[in-house]
Amino acid sequence: MARRKLVAGNWKMHGLAADLAEVVAIAEGSRTANCDVALCLPATLIERAVRAASGFAIGGQDVHQAGQGAHTGCISAAMLIDAGARHTIVGHSERRAAQGETDADVRAKAETALAAGLAVIVCVGESDAVREQGGAVETVSAQLDASLPASFPAGARFSVAYEPIWAIGTGKIPSTADIAEMHAALRGRLMAAFGETGSDIRILYGGSVKASNATDIFAVPDVDGALVGGASLKSADFLPIVEAASCVDE
């Protein structure tokens, strides 16, 4: 059975009350999409977005591995759920680099979020230097192995996002052949870790996804959707990507 595509927007540190109109426009424009759509917003907007766009999937951009405690500035899985979030991203390269998150941290966060009932997107990706040295597949495969949860609760919703660090926000993307090679390798690692369950896990591509390249990216084998950054901030930019994902299997 074909995996239903997921197009998730990551607003990063963007979004104020005035931008809720874009959330509503994206939600309304996605109602009839032939794919799953979600927006991962700053924590300050989650509850308001859930109220403004009833029934639409809103997520967070991170979650702490502890249930509660002395973790100033962090957000727990229970807090995300209490605000109305259904999803969370963990292990984005910007957090790995700027906040020093390790693969072990990412694994712990994923396990905590899954146990709480959140859908989880685990991010992996290589630097430009690693890609140029020919070690991209080996490096990202090892990163995935170390970031995967040990097991899944029944009914868990789990995805992987391959985001080459050098493509994020730069306008550069790997060739479709390079994307296919990486996604095939990651599928192999998921199958090795989880058996047949690994064939059901969606692998998203992320990094300068936009309307002009989305159709070609979604046509690559084992690309099950996208994690979209800058192009997710405006409905006029994001909805054509959703449309491309909806049409790819038609």
Backbone torsions as a table, in degrees:
resi	resn	phi	psi	omega
1	MET	NA	134.8	179.4
2	ALA	-67.7	142.7	176.9
3	ARG	-79.2	132.2	177.3
4	ARG	-69.3	132.9	-175.4
5	LYS	-73.4	151.1	177.0
6	LEU	-123.7	127.0	173.5
7	VAL	-115.1	111.4	-177.1
8	ALA	-116.1	131.1	176.7
9	GLY	-95.5	139.0	176.4
10	ASN	-117.0	105.5	-176.5
11	TRP	-78.2	-9.7	179.9
12	LYS	51.7	-139.4	-177.8
13	MET	-94.3	59.5	176.3
14	HIS	-133.3	146.1	172.8
15	GLY	122.3	117.6	173.8
16	LEU	-124.9	179.2	-177.9
17	ALA	-55.0	-36.5	-178.8
18	ALA	-63.7	-21.9	-177.8
19	ASP	-86.0	-2.9	178.1
20	LEU	-62.3	-23.9	177.0
21	ALA	-62.9	-33.2	177.2
22	GLU	-70.4	-38.1	176.3
23	VAL	-59.5	-46.1	-179.7
24	VAL	-63.6	-42.2	180.0
25	ALA	-63.8	-40.2	177.7
26	ILE	-66.4	-43.1	179.0
27	ALA	-61.0	-46.7	-178.8
28	GLU	-65.5	-40.1	-179.1
29	GLY	-72.0	-13.4	-178.2
30	SER	-100.9	-2.6	-172.4
31	ARG	-55.7	-39.4	-175.4
32	THR	-103.9	13.9	-177.7
33	ALA	-65.4	144.3	176.1
34	ASN	-92.1	44.3	176.9
35	CYS	-161.4	167.8	175.5
36	ASP	-87.2	141.4	-177.3
37	VAL	-132.8	138.8	178.3
38	ALA	-148.7	156.4	172.3
39	LEU	-124.2	127.5	175.9
40	CYS	-101.1	111.6	-167.9
41	LEU	-110.8	164.8	170.4
42	PRO	-56.9	147.1	-176.5
43	ALA	-57.5	-30.7	-178.5
44	THR	-66.9	-19.3	-177.4
45	LEU	-102.9	-11.9	-169.6
46	ILE	-57.2	-54.5	-175.5
47	GLU	-62.9	-41.9	-180.0
48	ARG	-66.6	-37.0	178.7
49	ALA	-66.6	-40.2	178.9
50	VAL	-61.6	-40.7	178.8
51	ARG	-70.6	-37.9	-176.7
52	ALA	-73.4	-33.0	-176.0
53	ALA	-122.7	67.3	-175.3
54	SER	-55.5	131.8	177.4
55	GLY	87.7	-10.8	-179.8
56	PHE	-88.3	146.7	-175.1
57	ALA	-80.4	114.8	176.9
58	ILE	-112.5	141.7	179.8
59	GLY	-134.4	172.2	173.6
60	GLY	-98.9	176.0	-176.9
61	GLN	-107.9	-4.3	179.2
62	ASP	-168.4	165.8	174.6
63	VAL	-152.8	146.7	177.8
64	HIS	-86.0	149.0	-178.1
65	GLN	-74.9	-17.1	177.9
66	ALA	-90.5	151.4	179.2
67	GLY	-71.2	-34.0	178.5
68	GLN	-168.9	177.4	175.3
69	GLY	132.1	-163.7	-175.3
70	ALA	-84.7	76.1	-177.8
71	HIS	-133.2	73.8	-173.5
72	THR	-55.6	130.2	176.5
73	GLY	83.7	-2.7	-178.3
74	CYS	-96.0	169.3	-179.2
75	ILE	-133.2	134.7	-177.8
76	SER	-91.8	166.3	176.6
77	ALA	-61.5	-40.9	179.9
78	ALA	-63.3	-36.8	178.3
79	MET	-66.2	-42.2	177.6
80	LEU	-60.5	-46.8	-179.6
81	ILE	-64.2	-39.8	179.1
82	ASP	-61.8	-32.8	178.6
83	ALA	-80.3	-10.7	177.7
84	GLY	106.6	3.9	-179.4
85	ALA	-70.8	147.4	175.8
86	ARG	-113.1	-19.5	-173.5
87	HIS	-128.7	163.9	164.7
88	THR	-152.9	148.6	171.1
89	ILE	-91.6	144.0	169.0
90	VAL	-135.9	146.4	173.6
91	GLY	76.9	21.0	176.7
92	HIS	-58.0	144.1	-175.4
93	SER	-58.3	-30.3	179.2
94	GLU	-68.2	-32.3	175.6
95	ARG	-78.7	-38.0	177.0
96	ARG	-59.6	-41.2	-176.9
97	ALA	-79.5	-50.6	-172.5
98	ALA	-80.7	-32.9	-179.3
99	GLN	-105.6	3.4	175.1
100	GLY	67.4	28.1	-178.9
101	GLU	-70.6	135.0	179.1
102	THR	-96.8	168.5	174.4
103	ASP	-57.7	-38.2	179.4
104	ALA	-64.2	-39.2	176.0
105	ASP	-61.4	-44.7	-177.8
106	VAL	-63.4	-43.3	177.9
107	ARG	-60.2	-45.5	-179.3
108	ALA	-63.4	-40.6	178.6
109	LYS	-64.9	-43.4	179.4
110	ALA	-61.3	-44.6	-179.0
111	GLU	-63.4	-41.6	179.5
112	THR	-63.6	-46.2	-177.4
113	ALA	-66.4	-42.4	179.0
114	LEU	-63.0	-42.6	-179.5
115	ALA	-62.8	-30.0	179.7
116	ALA	-81.7	-11.7	178.5
117	GLY	101.9	6.5	176.6
118	LEU	-79.9	147.1	167.7
119	ALA	-76.5	137.7	-172.5
120	VAL	-122.4	135.6	171.4
121	ILE	-115.3	113.4	176.8
122	VAL	-94.8	126.0	-176.9
123	CYS	-98.3	139.6	174.3
124	VAL	-139.7	157.1	178.4
125	GLY	172.7	161.2	-175.5
126	GLU	-111.1	159.0	175.8
127	SER	-80.5	167.4	177.1
128	ASP	-60.9	-40.3	-178.1
129	ALA	-63.2	-43.4	178.7
130	VAL	-63.3	-43.1	178.7
131	ARG	-60.8	-45.0	-177.1
132	GLU	-68.3	-27.1	179.1
133	GLN	-84.6	-1.3	176.8
134	GLY	84.3	13.1	-176.1
135	GLY	-106.7	18.3	-173.5
136	ALA	-61.7	-52.4	-175.1
137	VAL	-63.3	-46.0	-179.5
138	GLU	-62.5	-43.8	-177.4
139	THR	-65.9	-46.8	-177.4
140	VAL	-70.7	-35.7	176.7
141	SER	-61.6	-42.9	178.7
142	ALA	-66.8	-38.2	177.6
143	GLN	-63.1	-42.7	177.9
144	LEU	-63.3	-47.9	-179.4
145	ASP	-53.3	-42.3	-175.8
146	ALA	-80.3	-15.5	-177.6
147	SER	-99.7	-12.0	-176.3
148	LEU	-71.1	142.0	171.5
149	PRO	-63.9	152.7	-177.7
150	ALA	-66.6	-32.0	-179.5
151	SER	-159.4	172.4	-179.7
152	PHE	-119.4	137.3	170.1
153	PRO	-66.9	160.1	177.2
154	ALA	-58.2	132.0	178.1
155	GLY	79.3	9.5	-177.3
156	ALA	-63.3	144.5	177.9
157	ARG	-112.5	112.2	-170.9
158	PHE	-137.4	133.6	177.1
159	SER	-134.9	159.4	173.7
160	VAL	-116.3	140.4	174.7
161	ALA	-119.1	117.6	173.4
162	TYR	-88.1	113.8	179.3
163	GLU	-127.3	97.9	174.5
164	PRO	-59.6	123.7	-172.3
165	ILE	-56.9	-37.3	-176.1
166	TRP	-72.3	-10.2	179.5
167	ALA	-98.6	-11.5	-174.4
168	ILE	-73.4	114.0	176.6
169	GLY	71.8	9.0	-175.9
170	THR	-101.7	-16.1	-174.6
171	GLY	85.8	-9.8	177.7
172	LYS	-91.9	142.6	173.7
173	ILE	-136.7	157.3	173.8
174	PRO	-65.0	162.7	172.5
175	SER	-66.6	159.9	177.3
176	THR	-61.9	-30.5	177.1
177	ALA	-66.5	-40.2	178.5
178	ASP	-67.4	-40.4	177.3
179	ILE	-62.7	-43.9	179.6
180	ALA	-61.6	-42.6	179.6
181	GLU	-61.6	-44.5	-178.1
182	MET	-68.4	-44.4	-178.0
183	HIS	-66.5	-35.2	176.0
184	ALA	-64.7	-40.3	178.7
185	ALA	-65.1	-42.1	179.8
186	LEU	-67.5	-36.8	175.4
187	ARG	-60.7	-40.9	177.9
188	GLY	-62.0	-39.5	179.3
189	ARG	-67.9	-39.0	178.6
190	LEU	-65.4	-40.3	177.6
191	MET	-66.0	-39.0	179.2
192	ALA	-64.8	-36.4	-177.1
193	ALA	-79.7	-37.8	-169.3
194	PHE	-125.8	6.5	-179.4
195	GLY	65.8	-141.6	-176.6
196	GLU	-62.0	-26.1	176.5
197	THR	-58.7	-30.3	179.9
198	GLY	-64.4	-21.3	179.0
199	SER	-78.1	-14.6	-179.1
200	ASP	-94.1	-12.0	-176.2
201	ILE	-78.3	129.8	-179.8
202	ARG	-78.2	137.7	174.8
203	ILE	-114.4	113.4	-179.3
204	LEU	-93.2	153.5	169.8
205	TYR	-104.9	141.5	175.8
206	GLY	-140.6	149.6	179.3
207	GLY	127.3	94.7	178.8
208	SER	60.4	35.4	173.6
209	VAL	-74.8	133.1	177.8
210	LYS	-149.6	175.1	-175.4
211	ALA	-58.6	-35.8	-174.6
212	SER	-72.1	-20.0	-179.3
213	ASN	-118.9	-4.6	-172.5
214	ALA	-62.9	-42.6	-177.3
215	THR	-61.0	-44.1	179.1
216	ASP	-64.8	-40.0	-179.8
217	ILE	-66.3	-44.3	-177.4
218	PHE	-68.6	-19.2	178.4
219	ALA	-80.3	-9.7	-179.4
220	VAL	-73.3	134.7	177.7
221	PRO	-55.7	140.4	178.4
222	ASP	68.3	11.9	168.1
223	VAL	-93.9	110.7	-171.5
224	ASP	-106.8	23.3	179.9
225	GLY	139.1	-162.6	-174.8
226	ALA	-145.9	148.8	166.4
227	LEU	-107.3	114.0	-168.3
228	VAL	-110.6	130.3	179.0
229	GLY	-93.5	-103.2	-173.4
230	GLY	-54.5	-35.9	-178.4
231	ALA	-72.4	-5.2	178.7
232	SER	-91.0	-4.4	-175.2
233	LEU	-76.7	-24.0	-178.0
234	LYS	-125.2	135.4	-179.7
235	SER	-60.3	-34.7	-178.8
236	ALA	-64.0	-27.8	178.3
237	ASP	-90.9	-35.2	-172.0
238	PHE	-82.6	-41.3	-175.1
239	LEU	-63.8	-33.7	173.8
240	PRO	-62.7	-29.1	176.7
241	ILE	-71.0	-41.4	175.4
242	VAL	-60.1	-41.9	178.6
243	GLU	-63.5	-40.5	178.7
244	ALA	-62.1	-40.9	178.0
245	ALA	-67.0	-34.2	-179.3
246	SER	-70.1	-30.2	-173.7
247	CYS	-91.7	-14.2	-167.9
248	VAL	-62.8	-31.1	-178.3
249	ASP	-100.1	3.3	-176.8
250	GLU	-80.6	NA	NA
